[in-house]
Amino acid sequence: MFVKILKGIGIAFLSLVVLFVCVGIWSFYKSSEYENTAIPYLEIAIRDISGWDKQVMAGYMTASVVDTVSDDDLTVIVGALSKMGKLQSLGDYQFTDVSSKAIVGAESGTFVTYVVPAHYENGDATITVTLKEEGDSFSVYRFNLNSLTLLK
């Protein structure tokens, strides 16, 4: 009886290890798939967006995001983000997630998320960007800049 319990625990433990290994392999595969396409796009997009021009920012956003954000709201957002000053440097890109969504009446497609540390002239920030895959390119679905500088 005791041996059967140990076997059950061993099998459960082995199953968890195999599951974590499979998740790790899948994550590595998915991140490497976008390494040659998403990161070069992000290098350009983040530098352009960090010029704090609302027309440039709107040009990088997905059509559904542009439709939901008013011109006045975009002006306020860009004005607040411009407190960061000029972009000085970007750190290493960290792949976070890839997901495919098919939602009727909402944004559908493949979304890739990266996190990158950034240094601006007025402080450091962490940028989280979710890109929507559009053919052989991308558009920005979500741009989140997190910095204590924005609270000053």
VOSELUM-857505 format. One record per atom (N, C-alpha, C): residue number from 1; residue in three letters; atom name; y, z, x. Coordinates in steps of 0.05 Angstrom, whole numbers, plus 5000, padded with zeros to 4 digits. Layout:
N
   i  aa at   yy   zz   xx
 NUM ALA CA    Y    Z    X
...
//
This chain:
152
   i  aa at   yy   zz   xx
   1 MET  N 4976 5000 5016
   1 MET CA 5000 5000 5000
   1 MET  C 5025 5000 5017
   2 PHE  N 5026 5017 5038
   2 PHE CA 5049 5019 5055
   2 PHE  C 5053 4993 5071
   3 VAL  N 5031 4980 5078
   3 VAL CA 5033 4955 5093
   3 VAL  C 5045 4933 5075
   4 LYS  N 5038 4933 5049
   4 LYS CA 5050 4913 5031
   4 LYS  C 5080 4917 5028
   5 ILE  N 5088 4942 5027
   5 ILE CA 5117 4947 5025
   5 ILE  C 5131 4938 5050
   6 LEU  N 5120 4943 5073
   6 LEU CA 5132 4934 5099
   6 LEU  C 5133 4903 5100
   7 LYS  N 5111 4890 5091
   7 LYS CA 5111 4861 5090
   7 LYS  C 5133 4851 5071
   8 GLY  N 5137 4863 5048
   8 GLY CA 5157 4855 5029
   8 GLY  C 5185 4858 5041
   9 ILE  N 5190 4881 5055
   9 ILE CA 5216 4885 5068
   9 ILE  C 5220 4865 5090
  10 GLY  N 5199 4859 5106
  10 GLY CA 5201 4840 5127
  10 GLY  C 5207 4812 5117
  11 ILE  N 5194 4804 5095
  11 ILE CA 5199 4778 5084
  11 ILE  C 5227 4776 5073
  12 ALA  N 5236 4797 5059
  12 ALA CA 5264 4797 5049
  12 ALA  C 5284 4795 5071
  13 PHE  N 5280 4810 5093
  13 PHE CA 5297 4810 5116
  13 PHE  C 5298 4782 5129
  14 LEU  N 5274 4770 5133
  14 LEU CA 5272 4744 5144
  14 LEU  C 5286 4723 5127
  15 SER  N 5283 4726 5101
  15 SER CA 5296 4707 5082
  15 SER  C 5327 4709 5085
  16 LEU  N 5337 4733 5088
  16 LEU CA 5366 4737 5091
  16 LEU  C 5376 4724 5117
  17 VAL  N 5360 4728 5139
  17 VAL CA 5367 4716 5165
  17 VAL  C 5368 4686 5163
  18 VAL  N 5347 4674 5150
  18 VAL CA 5346 4645 5147
  18 VAL  C 5370 4635 5130
  19 LEU  N 5376 4650 5109
  19 LEU CA 5399 4643 5092
  19 LEU  C 5425 4642 5108
  20 PHE  N 5430 4663 5124
  20 PHE CA 5454 4664 5140
  20 PHE  C 5455 4642 5161
  21 VAL  N 5433 4636 5173
  21 VAL CA 5432 4614 5193
  21 VAL  C 5438 4587 5179
  22 CYS  N 5427 4583 5155
  22 CYS CA 5432 4558 5141
  22 CYS  C 5462 4556 5133
  23 VAL  N 5473 4578 5124
  23 VAL CA 5502 4578 5117
  23 VAL  C 5519 4572 5142
  24 GLY  N 5512 4584 5164
  24 GLY CA 5526 4579 5189
  24 GLY  C 5524 4549 5198
  25 ILE  N 5501 4538 5196
  25 ILE CA 5497 4510 5204
  25 ILE  C 5513 4492 5185
  26 TRP  N 5511 4498 5159
  26 TRP CA 5526 4482 5139
  26 TRP  C 5556 4483 5145
  27 SER  N 5567 4507 5150
  27 SER CA 5595 4510 5155
  27 SER  C 5603 4495 5180
  28 PHE  N 5587 4496 5201
  28 PHE CA 5593 4482 5226
  28 PHE  C 5593 4452 5221
  29 TYR  N 5574 4442 5205
  29 TYR CA 5572 4414 5199
  29 TYR  C 5596 4405 5183
  30 LYS  N 5604 4420 5163
  30 LYS CA 5627 4412 5146
  30 LYS  C 5653 4413 5162
  31 SER  N 5657 4434 5179
  31 SER CA 5681 4435 5195
  31 SER  C 5683 4413 5215
  32 SER  N 5661 4405 5227
  32 SER CA 5662 4384 5247
  32 SER  C 5667 4357 5234
  33 GLU  N 5659 4355 5209
  33 GLU CA 5663 4330 5194
  33 GLU  C 5693 4324 5191
  34 TYR  N 5710 4344 5188
  34 TYR CA 5738 4341 5184
  34 TYR  C 5755 4345 5209
  35 GLU  N 5742 4352 5230
  35 GLU CA 5757 4358 5255
  35 GLU  C 5773 4334 5265
  36 ASN  N 5761 4310 5263
  36 ASN CA 5774 4286 5274
  36 ASN  C 5793 4273 5255
  37 THR  N 5794 4282 5229
  37 THR CA 5812 4270 5210
  37 THR  C 5833 4289 5200
  38 ALA  N 5825 4313 5192
  38 ALA CA 5844 4332 5180
  38 ALA  C 5863 4344 5200
  39 ILE  N 5853 4352 5223
  39 ILE CA 5870 4365 5243
  39 ILE  C 5892 4346 5253
  40 PRO  N 5887 4321 5260
  40 PRO CA 5909 4303 5267
  40 PRO  C 5930 4300 5245
  41 TYR  N 5920 4299 5220
  41 TYR CA 5938 4297 5197
  41 TYR  C 5955 4322 5195
  42 LEU  N 5943 4345 5199
  42 LEU CA 5957 4371 5197
  42 LEU  C 5978 4374 5220
  43 GLU  N 5971 4364 5243
  43 GLU CA 5990 4365 5266
  43 GLU  C 6016 4352 5258
  44 ILE  N 6015 4329 5246
  44 ILE CA 6038 4314 5238
  44 ILE  C 6051 4327 5214
  45 ALA  N 6035 4333 5193
  45 ALA CA 6046 4343 5168
  45 ALA  C 6061 4370 5172
  46 ILE  N 6049 4388 5186
  46 ILE CA 6061 4415 5190
  46 ILE  C 6088 4412 5205
  47 ARG  N 6088 4395 5226
  47 ARG CA 6112 4391 5241
  47 ARG  C 6134 4378 5224
  48 ASP  N 6127 4359 5207
  48 ASP CA 6146 4346 5190
  48 ASP  C 6156 4365 5168
  49 ILE  N 6138 4379 5155
  49 ILE CA 6145 4398 5134
  49 ILE  C 6163 4420 5145
  50 SER  N 6158 4428 5170
  50 SER CA 6173 4450 5183
  50 SER  C 6201 4441 5190
  51 GLY  N 6209 4417 5184
  51 GLY CA 6236 4408 5187
  51 GLY  C 6253 4417 5163
  52 TRP  N 6239 4428 5143
  52 TRP CA 6251 4440 5119
  52 TRP  C 6269 4421 5103
  53 ASP  N 6259 4396 5100
  53 ASP CA 6272 4376 5083
  53 ASP  C 6255 4373 5058
  54 LYS  N 6267 4377 5035
  54 LYS CA 6252 4377 5010
  54 LYS  C 6240 4349 5004
  55 GLN  N 6253 4328 5012
  55 GLN CA 6242 4301 5007
  55 GLN  C 6217 4296 5024
  56 VAL  N 6218 4306 5049
  56 VAL CA 6195 4303 5067
  56 VAL  C 6172 4319 5056
  57 MET  N 6178 4344 5048
  57 MET CA 6157 4362 5037
  57 MET  C 6144 4349 5012
  58 ALA  N 6161 4339 4994
  58 ALA CA 6150 4326 4970
  58 ALA  C 6133 4302 4977
  59 GLY  N 6140 4288 4998
  59 GLY CA 6124 4264 5006
  59 GLY  C 6096 4271 5015
  60 TYR  N 6092 4295 5025
  60 TYR CA 6066 4303 5034
  60 TYR  C 6049 4316 5011
  61 MET  N 6061 4324 4990
  61 MET CA 6047 4338 4969
  61 MET  C 6032 4319 4951
  62 THR  N 6010 4329 4938
  62 THR CA 5995 4313 4919
  62 THR  C 6013 4308 4895
  63 ALA  N 6006 4287 4880
  63 ALA CA 6022 4279 4857
  63 ALA  C 6023 4301 4836
  64 SER  N 6001 4315 4832
  64 SER CA 6000 4335 4811
  64 SER  C 6018 4359 4819
  65 VAL  N 6021 4365 4844
  65 VAL CA 6038 4387 4853
  65 VAL  C 6067 4379 4850
  66 VAL  N 6074 4354 4857
  66 VAL CA 6101 4344 4854
  66 VAL  C 6109 4345 4825
  67 ASP  N 6091 4338 4807
  67 ASP CA 6097 4338 4778
  67 ASP  C 6102 4366 4767
  68 THR  N 6089 4386 4779
  68 THR CA 6092 4413 4768
  68 THR  C 6115 4429 4781
  69 VAL  N 6126 4420 4803
  69 VAL CA 6148 4434 4816
  69 VAL  C 6174 4420 4811
  70 SER  N 6193 4434 4799
  70 SER CA 6219 4421 4793
  70 SER  C 6235 4418 4819
  71 ASP  N 6254 4400 4818
  71 ASP CA 6271 4395 4841
  71 ASP  C 6287 4420 4849
  72 ASP  N 6296 4436 4829
  72 ASP CA 6310 4461 4835
  72 ASP  C 6291 4481 4849
  73 ASP  N 6267 4483 4839
  73 ASP CA 6247 4502 4851
  73 ASP  C 6241 4494 4879
  74 LEU  N 6238 4468 4884
  74 LEU CA 6232 4458 4911
  74 LEU  C 6256 4464 4930
  75 THR  N 6280 4462 4920
  75 THR CA 6304 4469 4936
  75 THR  C 6303 4498 4943
  76 VAL  N 6296 4515 4925
  76 VAL CA 6295 4544 4930
  76 VAL  C 6273 4550 4950
  77 ILE  N 6250 4538 4947
  77 ILE CA 6227 4542 4965
  77 ILE  C 6234 4534 4994
  78 VAL  N 6245 4510 4996
  78 VAL CA 6253 4499 5023
  78 VAL  C 6274 4517 5035
  79 GLY  N 6293 4526 5019
  79 GLY CA 6315 4543 5029
  79 GLY  C 6303 4569 5040
  80 ALA  N 6284 4581 5025
  80 ALA CA 6272 4606 5035
  80 ALA  C 6256 4602 5060
  81 LEU  N 6240 4580 5061
  81 LEU CA 6224 4575 5085
  81 LEU  C 6241 4568 5109
  82 SER  N 6264 4557 5105
  82 SER CA 6281 4549 5127
  82 SER  C 6291 4573 5144
  83 LYS  N 6288 4597 5133
  83 LYS CA 6294 4621 5148
  83 LYS  C 6277 4623 5174
  84 MET  N 6255 4609 5174
  84 MET CA 6237 4610 5197
  84 MET  C 6249 4596 5221
  85 GLY  N 6267 4577 5216
  85 GLY CA 6279 4562 5238
  85 GLY  C 6261 4539 5246
  86 LYS  N 6265 4529 5270
  86 LYS CA 6250 4506 5281
  86 LYS  C 6222 4515 5290
  87 LEU  N 6203 4497 5286
  87 LEU CA 6176 4503 5295
  87 LEU  C 6175 4500 5325
  88 GLN  N 6165 4521 5338
  88 GLN CA 6162 4521 5367
  88 GLN  C 6134 4512 5376
  89 SER  N 6114 4523 5364
  89 SER CA 6086 4516 5372
  89 SER  C 6066 4523 5350
  90 LEU  N 6044 4510 5351
  90 LEU CA 6021 4515 5333
  90 LEU  C 5998 4525 5349
  91 GLY  N 5983 4544 5338
  91 GLY CA 5959 4554 5351
  91 GLY  C 5934 4537 5344
  92 ASP  N 5911 4548 5347
  92 ASP CA 5886 4534 5342
  92 ASP  C 5880 4534 5312
  93 TYR  N 5872 4511 5302
  93 TYR CA 5865 4508 5274
  93 TYR  C 5838 4521 5268
  94 GLN  N 5837 4537 5247
  94 GLN CA 5812 4550 5239
  94 GLN  C 5803 4539 5212
  95 PHE  N 5781 4525 5211
  95 PHE CA 5769 4515 5187
  95 PHE  C 5761 4538 5169
  96 THR  N 5769 4537 5144
  96 THR CA 5763 4559 5125
  96 THR  C 5744 4551 5104
  97 ASP  N 5749 4528 5091
  97 ASP CA 5733 4521 5068
  97 ASP  C 5735 4491 5062
  98 VAL  N 5714 4481 5050
  98 VAL CA 5714 4455 5038
  98 VAL  C 5701 4457 5011
  99 SER  N 5713 4445 4990
  99 SER CA 5701 4447 4964
  99 SER  C 5707 4421 4949
 100 SER  N 5689 4414 4931
 100 SER CA 5693 4391 4914
 100 SER  C 5695 4401 4886
 101 LYS  N 5715 4392 4872
 101 LYS CA 5719 4400 4844
 101 LYS  C 5723 4376 4826
 102 ALA  N 5710 4377 4803
 102 ALA CA 5714 4356 4783
 102 ALA  C 5720 4370 4757
 103 ILE  N 5746 4371 4751
 103 ILE CA 5755 4386 4727
 103 ILE  C 5771 4366 4710
 104 VAL  N 5763 4365 4684
 104 VAL CA 5776 4348 4665
 104 VAL  C 5804 4359 4660
 105 GLY  N 5824 4342 4663
 105 GLY CA 5852 4350 4658
 105 GLY  C 5865 4365 4680
 106 ALA  N 5851 4368 4703
 106 ALA CA 5862 4382 4725
 106 ALA  C 5857 4366 4751
 107 GLU  N 5866 4377 4773
 107 GLU CA 5863 4364 4799
 107 GLU  C 5833 4363 4806
 108 SER  N 5823 4339 4811
 108 SER CA 5795 4336 4819
 108 SER  C 5794 4323 4847
 109 GLY  N 5773 4329 4862
 109 GLY CA 5770 4317 4888
 109 GLY  C 5759 4336 4908
 110 THR  N 5761 4329 4934
 110 THR CA 5751 4346 4955
 110 THR  C 5775 4359 4969
 111 PHE  N 5773 4385 4972
 111 PHE CA 5795 4401 4983
 111 PHE  C 5786 4415 5009
 112 VAL  N 5802 4413 5030
 112 VAL CA 5795 4424 5056
 112 VAL  C 5817 4444 5063
 113 THR  N 5809 4468 5071
 113 THR CA 5829 4489 5078
 113 THR  C 5827 4497 5107
 114 TYR  N 5851 4498 5120
 114 TYR CA 5853 4507 5147
 114 TYR  C 5874 4529 5149
 115 VAL  N 5871 4547 5168
 115 VAL CA 5891 4567 5175
 115 VAL  C 5899 4563 5203
 116 VAL  N 5925 4564 5208
 116 VAL CA 5936 4560 5235
 116 VAL  C 5959 4579 5241
 117 PRO  N 5958 4593 5263
 117 PRO CA 5981 4609 5271
 117 PRO  C 6004 4591 5281
 118 ALA  N 6028 4599 5274
 118 ALA CA 6051 4583 5283
 118 ALA  C 6073 4601 5294
 119 HIS  N 6088 4591 5313
 119 HIS CA 6111 4605 5324
 119 HIS  C 6136 4589 5318
 120 TYR  N 6154 4602 5303
 120 TYR CA 6180 4589 5297
 120 TYR  C 6201 4604 5313
 121 GLU  N 6225 4592 5314
 121 GLU CA 6246 4604 5330
 121 GLU  C 6254 4632 5320
 122 ASN  N 6250 4638 5295
 122 ASN CA 6257 4664 5284
 122 ASN  C 6234 4683 5279
 123 GLY  N 6210 4675 5286
 123 GLY CA 6187 4693 5283
 123 GLY  C 6160 4678 5281
 124 ASP  N 6139 4694 5281
 124 ASP CA 6112 4683 5279
 124 ASP  C 6103 4681 5250
 125 ALA  N 6085 4663 5244
 125 ALA CA 6075 4659 5217
 125 ALA  C 6046 4651 5218
 126 THR  N 6033 4655 5196
 126 THR CA 6006 4644 5192
 126 THR  C 6008 4624 5169
 127 ILE  N 5999 4600 5174
 127 ILE CA 6000 4579 5154
 127 ILE  C 5972 4573 5144
 128 THR  N 5970 4573 5118
 128 THR CA 5945 4565 5105
 128 THR  C 5951 4540 5089
 129 VAL  N 5936 4518 5096
 129 VAL CA 5941 4492 5083
 129 VAL  C 5915 4483 5071
 130 THR  N 5917 4475 5045
 130 THR CA 5894 4462 5032
 130 THR  C 5902 4433 5028
 131 LEU  N 5885 4416 5039
 131 LEU CA 5889 4387 5037
 131 LEU  C 5871 4375 5016
 132 LYS  N 5881 4355 5002
 132 LYS CA 5864 4340 4983
 132 LYS  C 5857 4314 4997
 133 GLU  N 5831 4309 4999
 133 GLU CA 5822 4284 5011
 133 GLU  C 5828 4261 4992
 134 GLU  N 5842 4240 5002
 134 GLU CA 5849 4217 4986
 134 GLU  C 5842 4192 5002
 135 GLY  N 5818 4182 4997
 135 GLY CA 5809 4159 5012
 135 GLY  C 5805 4166 5041
 136 ASP  N 5819 4151 5059
 136 ASP CA 5816 4157 5087
 136 ASP  C 5839 4174 5098
 137 SER  N 5854 4187 5080
 137 SER CA 5876 4204 5088
 137 SER  C 5876 4229 5071
 138 PHE  N 5897 4245 5072
 138 PHE CA 5899 4270 5057
 138 PHE  C 5927 4272 5045
 139 SER  N 5930 4291 5027
 139 SER CA 5956 4300 5018
 139 SER  C 5955 4331 5016
 140 VAL  N 5978 4344 5017
 140 VAL CA 5979 4373 5017
 140 VAL  C 5978 4383 4988
 141 TYR  N 5957 4398 4982
 141 TYR CA 5953 4410 4956
 141 TYR  C 5965 4438 4955
 142 ARG  N 5963 4452 4977
 142 ARG CA 5975 4479 4978
 142 ARG  C 5984 4484 5006
 143 PHE  N 6009 4495 5009
 143 PHE CA 6021 4502 5034
 143 PHE  C 6031 4530 5032
 144 ASN  N 6018 4549 5046
 144 ASN CA 6026 4577 5045
 144 ASN  C 6034 4586 5073
 145 LEU  N 6059 4594 5076
 145 LEU CA 6069 4605 5101
 145 LEU  C 6073 4635 5097
 146 ASN  N 6059 4650 5113
 146 ASN CA 6060 4680 5111
 146 ASN  C 6073 4691 5136
 147 SER  N 6097 4704 5132
 147 SER CA 6111 4715 5155
 147 SER  C 6129 4737 5146
 148 LEU  N 6131 4758 5163
 148 LEU CA 6150 4780 5157
 148 LEU  C 6179 4771 5160
 149 THR  N 6183 4749 5174
 149 THR CA 6210 4739 5178
 149 THR  C 6223 4732 5150
 150 LEU  N 6206 4723 5132
 150 LEU CA 6216 4715 5106
 150 LEU  C 6227 4739 5090
 151 LEU  N 6219 4763 5097
 151 LEU CA 6228 4787 5083
 151 LEU  C 6255 4797 5093
 152 LYS  N 6264 4787 5115
 152 LYS CA 6290 4796 5127
 152 LYS  C 6314 4784 5113
//
